Amino acid sequence: PSVANYINSDSSGRYLLAGGSSDYVYVSVDYGVTWSSWVNTQSPGDRLIYAKADSSGQNVIAISTSSNLFTSNTYGYTWIGAGVIANSAICNHNFTFLAAVGCVREAGIYKVYFWSTDSDYGWKRVYIPTDDDCDSSSTFLTSDELGKFLVLVAGTSILRSVNFGQSWTYLSNRSHI
């Protein structure tokens, strides 16, 4: 494919997904030997700028340029809008836990929301108080393989969860590290 902003693969490297530099998303099912491309029809003109696949490569969570969250269970060939605003997203190795974090402006104040789903009951939202305003370029989320242990960076705040994001502990302020 042309230059991409992201590339992701399954655990074997057979299934590859790339995109972000144009309205096209690229998929390879043969270790990158050949590629298929298509336009993101869920949100025309809204490019996918980040994607993360589960260990099989079949299930993918992605974020677009307008911070919309999408999921796919077809190796990235088709997408479903999740109705979630996100700046960073993760999925566990078997796609039974999905999570995203978004910095949302409400009533003139930026608030950090953590979204999660266990893939059966829809998305739920948790407000996370931080010590400062955040923006999309400074909001990141990472986890262990299952999604139980999470670390969130929002603005200069660093927080941790040990229970799939149900509660959060403030660890520190990055400006003091």
KOLFI-98697 format. One line per 2 residues: for each residue x negated, z negated, y of C-alpha. Coordinates in steps of 0.05 Angstrom, whole numbers, plus 5000, padded with zeros to 4 digits. Example, Ala and Ser with C-alpha at 12.3 -4.5 7.8 and 13.67 -1.06 7.14 Angstrom:
2
4754:4844:4910; 4727:4857:4979
end
This chain:
177
5000:5000:5000; 4981:5002:5073
4951:4940:5103; 4995:4880:5086
5004:4811:5117; 5014:4779:5049
5004:4793:4976; 5027:4750:4918
5026:4754:4843; 5051:4722:4781
5004:4678:4740; 4976:4739:4702
4966:4785:4762; 5011:4838:4731
5068:4833:4781; 5047:4840:4854
5087:4837:4918; 5059:4857:4986
5086:4870:5055; 5092:4849:5127
5056:4906:5163; 5117:4951:5165
5191:4951:5146; 5170:4965:5075
5160:4917:5017; 5113:4939:4961
5118:4920:4887; 5071:4935:4830
5087:4918:4758; 5021:4944:4729
4966:4901:4761; 4966:4942:4825
4953:5010:4793; 5018:5039:4821
5064:5014:4876; 5138:5024:4894
5161:5015:4965; 5229:5004:4997
5259:4980:5063; 5286:4909:5070
5360:4925:5072; 5383:4853:5078
5360:4850:5150; 5338:4919:5175
5278:4916:5221; 5265:4844:5200
5200:4848:5161; 5181:4800:5107
5118:4764:5130; 5108:4715:5073
5126:4713:5000; 5113:4666:4942
5129:4682:4869; 5139:4636:4811
5091:4640:4752; 5131:4698:4720
5132:4739:4784; 5206:4752:4775
5231:4700:4824; 5207:4704:4896
5219:4664:4960; 5203:4700:5025
5206:4691:5101; 5220:4746:5151
5195:4757:5222; 5258:4724:5250
5246:4662:5205; 5303:4680:5157
5292:4657:5085; 5306:4705:5027
5303:4698:4952; 5297:4750:4897
5303:4745:4822; 5285:4818:4811
5210:4817:4825; 5225:4831:4899
5267:4895:4888; 5330:4862:4916
5339:4804:4963; 5391:4751:4979
5394:4716:5047; 5392:4640:5039
5422:4624:5107; 5362:4580:5122
5314:4584:5181; 5243:4572:5156
5170:4578:5177; 5140:4559:5110
5168:4560:5040; 5148:4542:4968
5175:4547:4898; 5154:4512:4835
5125:4549:4775; 5192:4562:4742
5235:4571:4806; 5278:4510:4792
5257:4478:4858; 5254:4516:4923
5236:4486:4990; 5226:4508:5061
5211:4477:5128; 5233:4503:5195
5222:4484:5267; 5290:4493:5300
5306:4486:5374; 5371:4446:5384
5396:4423:5453; 5328:4440:5483
5288:4399:5433; 5249:4425:5374
5268:4391:5308; 5236:4398:5240
5284:4409:5181; 5265:4408:5108
5310:4450:5063; 5311:4445:4988
5351:4468:4928; 5348:4456:4854
5375:4527:4845; 5444:4503:4821
5475:4466:4880; 5456:4506:4941
5411:4487:4999; 5410:4417:5029
5378:4398:5096; 5338:4336:5115
5318:4322:5187; 5245:4299:5192
5227:4261:5256; 5157:4279:5281
5116:4252:5338; 5115:4316:5378
5147:4384:5386; 5131:4437:5335
5131:4512:5333; 5133:4564:5279
5058:4576:5281; 5042:4502:5267
5092:4486:5212; 5066:4488:5140
5088:4462:5072; 5052:4455:5006
5066:4421:4939; 5043:4407:4869
5065:4453:4812; 5133:4419:4803
5149:4408:4877; 5154:4333:4871
5093:4317:4915; 5097:4352:4983
5054:4353:5045; 5083:4377:5111
5046:4394:5175; 5091:4400:5236
5058:4406:5303; 5005:4352:5300
5043:4308:5250; 5024:4304:5177
5077:4276:5129; 5081:4266:5054
5138:4262:5004; 5132:4238:4932
5205:4251:4913; 5219:4326:4922
5229:4317:4997; 5284:4265:4995
5244:4218:5039; 5180:4226:5080
5122:4181:5101; 5084:4194:5165
5009:4199:5148; 4974:4215:5212
4968:4257:5274; 4921:4317:5266
4895:4308:5336; 4862:4243:5314
4829:4271:5251
end
